[in-house]
Amino acid sequence: MLRVVAGEHRGRRLRTPPGRSTRPTSDRVREALFSILGPAVEGARVLDLFAGSGALGIEALSRGAESVTFVESDRAAAAAIRANLEELGERAEIAQRDALAWLRSPPPGTAFEVVMLDPPYDSAIRLAAPLSELLPAVLAEDATVVSESDKRTPLKLDLPLADERSYGDTRIAIHRASRD
C-alpha cells in the first residue's frame, strides 16, 4: 500500500496503476529523499518526469510545492495520477507523453526548481545522454535534479553531482544544476 509520507496529505493512500509496468518509489526512499531536499520543495515548481504513480510529485505537493507537472506516457498510470489528485483535492498539469518528446518541446517559459526522474530501471543507460542534453532547457537557476535508478545500472547524468545515496538496490542521485 502506497501512502503520502508527510505534509498536508500525510497518511493518505495513493492509487497505483494495475500491473507491473510501474514501480512506485518506496515510502522509505521517498521519506529519505524529501528529508535531503528539505525546504527546497516548499514553493517550488516541480517536474515529475516518468511519473508512474505520481507518488514523488504528490509528495512534493503535500510538502508545499507551488506546482507540479507530471509527465507519464502510460495511460493507466496517468489515470491513476488524475484519480489521486482528484481524491486529494489537488490540481496539477499531467502530460501524457513520452518524457523525451515532452522535453524536446516543453511549454514556453517552462523553468522548474526541482526535477524528479524515475525512469524504468532497464532504460537508465539509454536515457542518460538524451536527458543530460535536454534537461538544462527546463531548469530554473540553481535547480535541483533528483534521479532514481538501480544502483547496479545507474542513471548517470552529465550534471554536477551534489549527493548520492543507496537504499537497498535503489540509487538516488542529487544534482545541483544551473541554466546555461
N, C-alpha and C positions, 0 to 999 in steps of 0.2 A: 504494500500500500504506500503510495507516494503522498507526502504531505508538505505543506509550506512550513519551513523550519522556524522562521522568526518574522517579526514585524506585524503589520496590521492584520494580516491573514494567517497568522501563526496557528498551526494545527489543522488548518482546513485541508481536506482531501482534494487531490487533483486526479482528474481522469487521465488515463494513458490510452493511446491508440491500441486497438486489438492487434494481436500477433507479435512477432519478434522483430519487426522492421525498425523499431526504435529501442533505445537503451537509455532510459532516464537516468540522469545523474543521481547517485545515491544521496540520501539525507546527510550522511556523514561528510561526503565530499562537498556538497553544497554549503553545509554549515562552516566547514574549514575555509572554503573559497571566499565566502562573504565575510568571514572574520578577517581574512587577509586584506580584502578590498576595503573594509571598514567604511568610513564616511564618503568614500569616492562615489558610492552608488546614489547617495541622497541628492536629489535634484538633478541627476544626470540623465542625459539622453542615451538610451541603451539599445544596442543591436544584438539580438539573439539569433545568430546565424546557424543554420542546421538545427532549428529549434526543437524538433522532435515533439515531446510532450509539452514543451514550453516552460518546464519547471524552473530553468535558470532565469528567464525573463520575468516570470511571475514572482519568483523570489525577489528579484530586483524591485518590482512594483510594490511588493509588500514592505520592502525596506526603504521606500521613499523615492524611487526613481521618478523623474518628471514624466518620462515616456519610454515606451519600449516598442521597437519594431521587430516582429517575429518574421523570419524568412524560413520557410519549410516547403519542400516540394511535394511531400506525401499528402494526399488528400485526407486520409483518415487522421493523420497527425494534426493537420491544420484544423480539422473539425474538432478534435479534442482540445486544442488551444482555444478555439472560439467558445466552446462549451465551458471551459474552465474560467475564462474571462467573464463570461455572462454570469456564471454562478457566483463569482466574487464581486460582481458589480464594477469591474474594471473595463476601461476602454484602451485599446491599443491597435496599432496597424498590424495586419497579418498579410504578408505577401506570399502567396502560394506559388513559388517559383524556385527554380534551381538557384542555389546560393551564388555560384559563379556568374550566372546570367544576370542576377539581380545586381551584383557588384559591378558588372560591366556597364549597367545603365541605372544607377540609383536615382531617386528623385532629386531634382535640382536643389542645391543648398543643403544637402544632407551632410551632417557632421555629428558624430557620436563621441561622447566622452568615455563610454565603456562599451567594448565589443566582446561578446562571448561566442566562442566557436566550439562546437561539439560535433564534428563530422563523424560519419561512420568510421570506426577504427581501422577497417581494412582499406580506407581511402587516404589515409594520412600522407603517405609518401607521394602519391599522385597529386594531392591538393596543395602541398606545401609551397611550391613555386608560384602557381597562379594566385593563391591567397596572399602571399608576400607581395606580389606585384599590384594586386587590385585593392587591398585594404587601405593603404595610405590615402586614397582619394575620399574615403568616408570618415576619416578620423579628425576629431577636433584637436586643437592644440593640446599637447601633453596627454593624449588619450591613453587609456589602459586597455590592452588586448589580452584576453584570457583564453587559453585553448586547453581542451581536454582531449587526451588521446591515450592509447595503450602504451605503457612505458617500454614495451618490447619493440614497438614500431611507432616511435613518437612523431607527432606533427611538429616539425622544426621550421618555424617561421623565420624569415630573414628580417627580423625586427629586434631591437635591443631587448635582451632578456633581463628582467629585474629579479625574478624569483622562479623557482622550480621545486615542486614537491610531488611526492608519490604517496598514494593511498592504495595499498594492495597493488593491483595491476594498472591502476589509473595514474596518469601523469597530468599534473596541472602546471602549465607554464604561464607566467605573467610577464607581459611585455609592456614597457612604457615607450610610447612612440610619439613622435611629433609629425605634424603635416609637413611635407616638403615645401 
